[in-house]
Amino acid sequence: MKSAVALVTGAGSGIGKAAALALAGDGFAIGALGHTRDEISSTVEEISQAGGEALPLLADISDERQMTDAVNQLVARFGRLDVVVANAGINGVWAPIDDLKLSEWNQTILVNLTGTFLTIRASVPELKRSGGGSIVVVSSINGTRTFTTPGATAYTATKAGQVAMVQQLALELARHRIRINAVCPGEIETNIDANTNLRKEEETAIPVVWPEGQVPITGGRPGRSEDVADVIAFLASDRSRHITGSPIWVDGGQGLLR
């Protein structure tokens, strides 16, 4: 059998890059997908320098044709698909509900929820052909464990929707030996804030004084992308063979405080 193959979306930085590197270290050939050529090329180069195999895939996860083409390119190169990490997403606009524009709502839904759907839909036929596999969706503690981020209605709706999708598909895909789970990170040192637009926070913030340091297990410091990547690598492996339809919170206990 050829080496196992993993598709990682949003692989140019943050959790996606860390996941791609971790899976490559476990022997997977990687399809590193993103919409920024320089970042994706950097991830592929790091994997290659470490002795792994990787293919850069430039695509917008919210575009049906681009995602289908990307999966086809990956399978044409490596011959199969075994693991999918649906990580790409945006924070989008955070604003009071009566100030949030329909276009802003639609953009967050399009990227985070529809993009996850398109990633999974394009990949499942190849996972079936491989005799099974593992899908890991990167959700968040927002919308699944906490609801205190000011104005994040669209974002939390997508993150809750991702977990519902995971739980629905766990039963549908089980007969095909495809497992699907969600990781729900808390505060992690990534650059996702670059695509966040926070507006009129004073109208939506809840006046609460959090305990000193919001991440108990680290003394208040944010987690690292590698903390999430290690869980993704576990869920991608046979070591998690009896886990499906499960959200796993990777937040250092943060969600229990908030």
C-alpha positions as CSV (number, residue, x, y, z in Angstrom):
1,M,0.0,0.0,0.0
2,K,1.2,3.5,-0.7
3,S,1.9,5.9,2.1
4,A,-1.1,7.4,3.9
5,V,-2.1,10.8,2.6
6,A,-3.6,13.8,4.5
7,L,-5.3,16.9,3.3
8,V,-4.9,19.9,5.6
9,T,-6.7,23.2,4.8
10,G,-5.4,26.5,6.1
11,A,-2.0,24.9,6.1
12,G,0.0,28.0,5.6
13,S,0.1,29.2,9.2
14,G,-1.1,28.6,12.8
15,I,-2.9,25.3,13.7
16,G,-3.1,24.2,10.1
17,K,0.7,24.5,9.5
18,A,1.4,22.8,12.9
19,A,-1.0,20.0,11.9
20,A,0.6,19.5,8.5
21,L,4.1,19.3,10.1
22,A,2.9,16.9,12.8
23,L,1.2,14.6,10.3
24,A,4.2,14.7,8.0
25,G,6.3,13.7,11.0
26,D,4.0,10.7,11.4
27,G,4.7,9.6,7.8
28,F,1.8,11.1,6.0
29,A,2.2,12.7,2.5
30,I,0.5,16.1,2.9
31,G,-1.7,18.1,0.7
32,A,-1.1,21.6,2.1
33,L,-4.1,23.7,1.0
34,G,-4.5,27.5,1.4
35,H,-5.2,30.6,-0.5
36,T,-1.8,32.3,0.0
37,R,0.9,30.8,-2.3
38,D,3.9,32.1,-0.2
39,E,2.6,30.6,3.0
40,I,1.7,27.2,1.5
41,S,5.0,27.0,-0.3
42,S,6.8,27.7,3.0
43,T,4.9,24.8,4.7
44,V,5.7,22.4,1.8
45,E,9.4,23.4,1.9
46,E,9.6,22.8,5.7
47,I,8.1,19.3,5.2
48,S,10.4,18.5,2.3
49,Q,13.5,19.7,4.2
50,A,12.5,17.3,7.0
51,G,12.4,14.4,4.6
52,G,8.6,14.3,4.0
53,E,6.4,14.7,1.0
54,A,4.0,17.5,0.4
55,L,2.0,19.1,-2.4
56,P,0.9,22.8,-2.4
57,L,-2.7,23.2,-3.2
58,L,-3.9,26.8,-3.8
59,A,-7.7,27.0,-3.3
60,D,-10.6,28.9,-1.7
61,I,-12.4,26.4,0.6
62,S,-15.7,28.2,-0.1
63,D,-15.4,27.6,-3.9
64,E,-16.9,24.2,-4.9
65,R,-14.9,23.8,-8.1
66,Q,-11.6,24.8,-6.5
67,M,-12.1,22.3,-3.7
68,T,-13.0,19.5,-6.1
69,D,-10.0,20.3,-8.3
70,A,-7.7,20.4,-5.2
71,V,-8.7,17.0,-4.0
72,N,-8.3,15.6,-7.5
73,Q,-4.8,17.1,-7.8
74,L,-3.9,15.5,-4.4
75,V,-5.1,12.1,-5.4
76,A,-3.5,12.3,-8.8
77,R,-0.2,13.0,-7.1
78,F,-0.3,10.5,-4.2
79,G,-2.9,8.0,-5.3
80,R,-5.2,8.1,-2.3
81,L,-6.6,10.1,0.6
82,D,-6.8,8.9,4.2
83,V,-7.1,11.9,6.5
84,V,-8.7,15.3,6.2
85,V,-8.1,18.2,8.5
86,A,-10.7,20.9,7.9
87,N,-9.0,23.7,9.6
88,A,-9.3,26.8,7.4
89,G,-11.6,29.6,8.7
90,I,-12.0,33.2,9.6
91,N,-13.1,35.1,12.7
92,G,-14.9,37.5,10.4
93,V,-16.9,40.5,11.8
94,W,-17.8,40.7,15.4
95,A,-20.5,43.3,16.0
96,P,-23.9,43.9,17.7
97,I,-26.6,41.9,16.0
98,D,-28.5,45.0,14.8
99,D,-25.3,46.4,13.4
100,L,-24.0,43.2,11.7
101,K,-24.6,43.4,7.9
102,L,-26.0,40.5,6.0
103,S,-22.9,40.5,3.8
104,E,-20.7,40.1,6.9
105,W,-22.9,37.3,8.2
106,N,-22.9,35.6,4.8
107,Q,-19.1,35.8,4.5
108,T,-18.5,34.1,7.8
109,I,-21.0,31.4,7.1
110,L,-19.6,30.9,3.6
111,V,-16.0,30.4,4.7
112,N,-16.4,28.6,8.0
113,L,-19.5,26.4,7.5
114,T,-19.9,26.1,3.8
115,G,-16.2,25.8,3.4
116,T,-16.1,22.9,5.9
117,F,-19.0,21.2,4.1
118,L,-17.3,21.6,0.7
119,T,-14.0,20.2,2.1
120,I,-15.7,17.2,3.5
121,R,-18.0,16.6,0.5
122,A,-15.1,16.7,-1.9
123,S,-13.0,14.3,0.2
124,V,-15.5,11.6,1.3
125,P,-15.5,9.8,-2.0
126,E,-11.7,9.4,-1.9
127,L,-11.8,8.3,1.8
128,K,-14.4,5.7,0.8
129,R,-12.1,4.5,-2.0
130,S,-9.3,4.2,0.5
131,G,-11.4,1.9,2.7
132,G,-12.0,4.5,5.4
133,G,-10.1,7.2,7.2
134,S,-10.4,10.1,9.6
135,I,-11.8,13.6,9.3
136,V,-10.8,16.2,11.9
137,V,-12.8,19.5,11.9
138,V,-11.2,22.5,13.8
139,S,-14.0,24.2,15.6
140,S,-13.6,26.4,18.7
141,I,-14.6,26.7,22.4
142,N,-16.7,29.7,21.1
143,G,-20.2,28.4,20.3
144,T,-19.6,25.0,21.8
145,R,-18.4,25.7,25.4
146,T,-18.4,29.5,25.8
147,F,-20.6,32.3,24.5
148,T,-18.8,35.4,25.9
149,T,-17.0,36.7,22.9
150,P,-18.4,40.2,22.2
151,G,-20.5,40.3,19.0
152,A,-19.4,37.0,17.7
153,T,-22.9,35.7,16.7
154,A,-21.9,34.7,13.1
155,Y,-18.7,33.1,14.3
156,T,-20.2,31.1,17.2
157,A,-23.0,29.9,14.9
158,T,-20.5,28.5,12.5
159,K,-18.5,26.8,15.2
160,A,-21.6,25.2,16.7
161,G,-22.7,24.2,13.3
162,Q,-19.4,22.5,12.6
163,V,-19.8,20.3,15.7
164,A,-23.4,19.4,14.8
165,M,-22.1,18.5,11.3
166,V,-19.5,16.2,12.9
167,Q,-22.0,14.5,15.1
168,Q,-24.5,14.0,12.2
169,L,-21.8,12.6,9.9
170,A,-20.3,10.3,12.5
171,L,-23.2,8.0,12.1
172,E,-23.6,8.4,8.3
173,L,-20.0,7.7,7.6
174,A,-19.4,4.9,10.2
175,R,-20.5,2.2,7.8
176,H,-17.7,3.3,5.5
177,R,-15.1,3.1,8.3
178,I,-14.7,6.9,8.3
179,R,-14.3,8.5,11.6
180,I,-15.0,12.2,12.1
181,N,-14.3,14.4,15.2
182,A,-13.9,18.0,16.1
183,V,-11.1,19.8,18.1
184,C,-12.3,22.9,19.8
185,P,-9.3,25.2,20.7
186,G,-9.4,28.0,23.2
187,E,-7.0,30.9,23.1
188,I,-4.1,29.8,20.8
189,E,-1.2,31.8,19.5
190,T,-2.0,32.1,15.8
191,N,-2.6,34.9,13.3
192,I,-6.3,34.4,12.9
193,D,-6.8,37.9,14.5
194,A,-5.6,39.3,11.2
195,N,-9.0,38.5,9.7
196,T,-11.1,39.7,12.7
197,N,-13.1,42.9,12.5
198,L,-14.4,43.9,16.0
199,R,-17.0,46.7,15.9
200,K,-18.8,48.4,18.8
201,E,-17.5,46.0,21.4
202,E,-18.8,48.2,24.2
203,E,-22.4,47.4,23.2
204,T,-21.9,43.6,23.3
205,A,-19.2,42.9,25.9
206,I,-20.4,41.4,29.2
207,P,-18.9,43.2,32.2
208,V,-17.2,40.2,34.0
209,V,-13.9,40.2,35.8
210,W,-12.1,36.9,34.9
211,P,-9.8,35.2,37.3
212,E,-6.1,36.1,37.0
213,G,-5.1,34.3,33.8
214,Q,-7.8,32.8,31.7
215,V,-5.9,29.6,30.8
216,P,-5.5,27.8,34.1
217,I,-3.1,25.0,33.0
218,T,-0.5,27.4,31.6
219,G,-0.8,30.1,34.2
220,G,-2.8,32.3,31.8
221,R,-0.6,32.0,28.7
222,P,-2.3,31.1,25.4
223,G,-1.9,27.6,24.1
224,R,0.4,26.8,21.1
225,S,-0.6,25.6,17.7
226,E,1.4,22.5,18.5
227,D,-0.9,21.7,21.4
228,V,-3.8,21.4,19.0
229,A,-1.8,19.7,16.3
230,D,-0.8,16.9,18.6
231,V,-4.5,16.2,19.3
232,I,-5.2,16.3,15.5
233,A,-2.4,13.8,14.9
234,F,-3.9,11.5,17.5
235,L,-7.4,11.7,15.9
236,A,-5.8,11.0,12.5
237,S,-4.1,7.9,13.8
238,D,-5.3,4.4,14.6
239,R,-4.8,5.2,18.3
240,S,-8.1,6.9,18.2
241,R,-9.8,4.1,16.3
242,H,-12.8,4.0,18.6
243,I,-13.5,7.7,18.7
244,T,-16.0,9.3,16.4
245,G,-18.6,12.1,16.6
246,S,-16.7,13.7,19.5
247,P,-15.8,17.3,20.2
248,I,-12.5,17.6,22.1
249,W,-11.8,20.9,23.8
250,V,-8.1,21.9,23.7
251,D,-8.3,25.0,25.9
252,G,-6.3,24.4,29.0
253,G,-9.5,24.7,31.1
254,Q,-10.2,28.2,29.7
255,G,-13.8,27.3,28.8
256,L,-14.6,26.2,32.3
257,L,-13.8,29.8,33.6
258,R,-15.7,31.6,30.9
